[in-house]
Amino acid sequence: MRSLLIRDTTREEREEIVRRALSACGGSCDGCNGCGNSGGIEAIYQPYIDGEKELAQINEEYSASRQLIR
């Protein structure tokens, strides 16, 4: 498996990684509420695309915030 780390990817590759991952649940997030995020899940991954945060950190923060809501 290829590395998904920021240091090993270009911005374009990170955009594609996020696009492919989000399409796994059926396509566009527009209007979807499958994850409880009212179709805005792609915005959560913008810091990864911008090279600011790793995917693991974003996913960990998202999971922690979802646990607080319950």
C-alpha positions, 0 to 999 in steps of 0.5 A: 500500500502506498503511503498517504502521509503528507510528506509522501504525496502532492496536493493533487494526490491528496485531493484524489485520495480524499475524493476516492475515499468519500466516493466509497460510501456512494458518491458526493457528500452534497445533501448526504447525512449518512455520517451525521455531518450534514454533507460537510464531511469533505470540509473536514479533510481540507487540512489534509489536502492543504498539507496541514494535518495528517489523515490519522489526526483528522480521523482521530479528532473527528472520532473524539468529537462524535463520542462527545456528542453521544 
